[in-house]
C-alpha cells in the first residue's frame, strides 16, 4: 500500500469517527432542556416543511393535468382550424338548387282534380295593435367608444341591464295605453290619466317615459348614478330628453 492510499484510508476512518461522535452527542440532546426546546422547534419546522412539500407536489400534479388538457385542446383547435381553412378555400361557385319532387311529364300524365273551395266567412276587422318600440342594447364597440369620464366605474353589463329595466317601463306603460278603458282597474285608469297629461304635440308618435314610470314599473333607484347611466344612453343615441311643463321625458330613439 502506497502513501496516497494510506492517507485516503485514514481520512475515511476519521470521517466515520466524526459521524459517530456527533451521533453520540445527539443521543442525549433530549435530556438537556434548552436543547430539547430547540429540537422541538426543529421538529415543528420539519413538519411544516413536509406539509408544504406535499401541497406543492399536489399543485404540480394539477398543473401538469391542466397542461395536458390544454395540449389536447390546442390539437383539437388546430385540427378544426385546418378543416375550416380547407372549407373556406374550396367553397363551390354555384351551390345546387332544390330539385322539385315531381317532373313536368308526371304532372301531365296525372289527372288533375279541381276542387271548388267554399267561400270563407267574412271576418270582422280586428283592431290593429301598435308595436311598442323598445330601446336596443348597446354593443361592446359602442361602449368602448364612450369617454372614460362618462363611464366612471360603470360596466357594459350594467348599462344593458339598465336598458332592459327601461324597456320594462316602456312596455308596461304602453300596454296600459293600448288596452280598452273598461278592462282597466282603478289604479291603471289613474296611470292612464297621468300618461295622457304628460303627452304634448312634440311627443306625438314617440315612445317615452318619465321618472314616475321608472318608479312604478321597475326597481331602479332614480339617483345620481342613474342619471350618469342615462348620459351614456344619450351618447349612444338610445334616448333623448324632451322637456316641457316641468316634466323631463325620456324619448326612445
C-alpha positions in Angstrom: 0.0 0.0 0.0 1.5 3.4 -1.0 1.3 6.6 0.9 -1.6 8.1 -1.1 -3.8 5.1 -0.4 -2.9 5.1 3.3 -3.8 8.8 3.5 -7.2 8.2 1.9 -7.9 5.3 4.3 -7.0 7.5 7.3 -9.3 10.3 6.0 -12.1 7.8 5.6 -11.8 6.5 9.1 -11.6 10.0 10.6 -14.8 10.9 8.8 -16.6 7.9 10.2 -15.3 8.6 13.7 -16.5 12.2 13.4 -20.0 11.0 12.4 -20.1 8.5 15.4 -19.1 11.3 17.8 -21.9 13.6 16.5 -24.4 10.8 16.8 -23.3 10.1 20.4 -23.7 13.8 21.2 -27.1 13.9 19.7 -28.3 10.9 21.7 -28.5 12.9 24.8 -29.9 16.1 23.3 -33.4 15.3 24.6 -32.1 15.3 28.2 -30.9 18.9 28.1 -34.0 21.3 28.5 -32.6 24.1 26.3 -31.6 21.7 23.6 -34.9 19.9 23.9 -36.8 23.1 23.1 -34.6 23.7 20.1 -35.2 20.1 19.0 -39.0 20.6 19.3 -38.8 23.7 17.2 -36.8 21.9 14.5 -39.3 19.0 14.5 -42.2 21.5 14.1 -40.5 23.3 11.2 -39.8 20.0 9.6 -43.4 19.1 9.9 -44.5 22.3 8.3 -41.9 21.8 5.5 -43.2 18.3 4.8 -46.8 19.6 4.6 -45.7 22.4 2.3 -43.9 19.9 0.0 -47.0 17.7 -0.1 -49.1 20.7 -1.2 -46.5 21.7 -3.7 -46.5 18.2 -5.1 -50.3 18.2 -5.4 -50.2 21.6 -7.2 -47.6 20.4 -9.6 -49.7 17.3 -10.5 -52.7 19.6 -11.0 -50.8 22.0 -13.2 -49.5 19.0 -15.2 -53.0 17.8 -15.8 -54.1 21.3 -16.9 -51.2 21.5 -19.2 -52.1 18.1 -20.8 -55.7 19.2 -21.2 -54.6 22.5 -22.9 -52.4 20.5 -25.2 -55.3 18.3 -26.2 -57.5 21.4 -26.7 -54.8 23.0 -28.8 -54.5 19.9 -31.0 -58.3 19.9 -31.5 -58.4 23.6 -32.3 -55.6 23.3 -34.8 -57.5 20.4 -36.5 -60.7 22.4 -36.6 -58.8 25.5 -38.0 -57.3 23.4 -40.8 -60.7 22.0 -41.7 -62.3 25.5 -41.6 -59.5 26.8 -43.8 -60.0 24.0 -46.3 -63.7 24.6 -46.5 -63.1 28.4 -46.9 -60.6 27.7 -49.8 -63.0 25.2 -51.5 -66.4 26.9 -51.5 -68.3 25.9 -54.6 -69.0 28.7 -57.1 -72.6 27.6 -57.6 -74.5 25.7 -54.8 -77.0 23.1 -56.0 -80.6 24.2 -56.2 -83.5 22.3 -54.6 -85.0 19.9 -57.2 -88.7 19.6 -57.4 -90.0 16.2 -56.4 -92.3 15.8 -59.4 -91.3 16.2 -63.1 -93.3 18.1 -65.7 -94.1 14.8 -67.5 -95.5 13.3 -64.4 -97.7 16.3 -63.9 -99.1 16.0 -67.4 -99.9 12.3 -67.0 -101.6 12.6 -63.6 -105.2 13.6 -63.7 -106.0 17.0 -62.2 -108.8 17.1 -59.7 -110.4 20.5 -59.4 -111.9 21.3 -56.0 -114.2 24.2 -55.6 -113.4 25.8 -52.2 -116.3 27.1 -50.2 -116.2 30.8 -49.6 -114.7 31.7 -46.3 -116.9 33.7 -43.9 -116.1 37.4 -43.8 -114.2 38.1 -40.6 -114.6 41.4 -38.8 -111.5 43.5 -38.9 -109.6 43.3 -35.7 -108.3 46.3 -34.0 -104.7 46.8 -35.1 -102.2 46.7 -32.2 -99.3 49.1 -32.4 -95.8 47.6 -31.8 -94.2 49.1 -28.7 -90.8 50.5 -29.5 -88.1 49.3 -27.2 -84.5 50.5 -26.6 -81.8 48.4 -28.3 -79.0 47.1 -26.2 -75.6 48.7 -26.8 -72.7 46.8 -28.4 -69.2 46.4 -27.0 -67.8 48.6 -29.7 -70.3 51.4 -28.7 -69.4 51.0 -25.0 -65.7 51.2 -25.8 -66.3 54.4 -27.6 -67.9 56.1 -24.6 -65.5 58.7 -23.0 -63.8 57.4 -19.8 -65.1 60.4 -17.7 -68.6 59.4 -18.6 -68.2 55.7 -17.8 -66.6 56.3 -14.4 -66.8 52.8 -12.9 -69.8 51.6 -14.8 -69.6 48.4 -16.8 -71.0 47.2 -20.1 -73.4 44.7 -18.4 -74.7 47.4 -16.0 -75.7 49.7 -18.9 -77.5 46.9 -20.8 -79.3 45.9 -17.5 -80.5 49.5 -17.2 -81.8 49.3 -20.8 -83.7 46.1 -20.0 -85.3 47.8 -17.0 -86.2 50.9 -19.0 -87.8 48.6 -21.7 -89.9 47.1 -18.9 -91.2 50.5 -18.0 -91.9 51.4 -21.7 -93.8 48.1 -22.3 -95.7 48.4 -19.0 -96.8 51.9 -19.8 -97.9 51.4 -23.4 -99.7 48.1 -22.8 -102.0 50.1 -20.5 -102.4 52.7 -23.1 -103.4 50.1 -25.7 -106.0 48.3 -23.6 -109.7 49.2 -23.6 -110.6 51.5 -20.8 -113.3 49.1 -19.4 -110.7 46.4 -18.9 -108.5 48.6 -16.6 -108.7 48.7 -12.8 -108.8 51.9 -10.8 -105.1 52.2 -10.4 -104.4 51.6 -14.1 -107.0 54.2 -15.0 -105.2 56.8 -12.8 -102.0 55.8 -14.6 -103.6 56.3 -18.0 -104.8 59.7 -17.0 -101.3 60.7 -16.0 -99.9 59.3 -19.2 -102.2 61.5 -21.3 -101.5 64.6 -19.2 -97.7 64.1 -19.9 -98.2 64.0 -23.6 -97.7 67.0 -25.8 -97.6 67.9 -29.5 -93.9 67.1 -29.6 -94.5 63.5 -28.2 -96.9 62.5 -30.9 -95.8 59.2 -32.5 -93.0 58.9 -29.9 -92.5 56.4 -27.2 -91.3 58.0 -23.9 -91.3 57.5 -20.2 -90.8 59.8 -17.2 -89.2 59.2 -13.8 -92.5 58.2 -12.3 -92.8 55.4 -14.8 -89.4 54.1 -13.7 -90.5 54.1 -10.1 -93.8 52.3 -10.8 -92.7 49.7 -13.3 -89.1 48.9 -12.1 -87.0 48.5 -9.0 -84.5 51.1 -10.2 -83.4 54.0 -8.0 -83.6 57.3 -9.6 -80.4 58.8 -8.2 -77.1 60.4 -9.3 -75.8 57.1 -10.6 -79.0 56.5 -12.6 -78.6 59.9 -14.3 -75.0 59.2 -15.0 -76.0 56.0 -16.9 -78.6 58.0 -18.8 -75.7 60.2 -20.1 -74.2 57.1 -21.7 -77.5 56.2 -23.3 -77.8 59.7 -24.7 -74.2 59.5 -26.0 -75.0 56.1 -27.7 -78.2 57.6 -29.3 -80.6 55.3 -27.4 -82.7 58.1 -26.0 -83.1 61.8 -25.8 -84.6 64.2 -23.3 -87.7 66.2 -24.1 -88.6 68.9 -21.5 -91.8 70.8 -21.1 -94.4 71.7 -18.5 -91.9 70.9 -15.8 -91.6 67.3 -16.9 -88.5 65.5 -18.3 -89.5 63.0 -20.8 -87.0 60.2 -21.9 -87.8 59.5 -25.5 -86.8 56.2 -27.0 -84.6 56.7 -30.1 
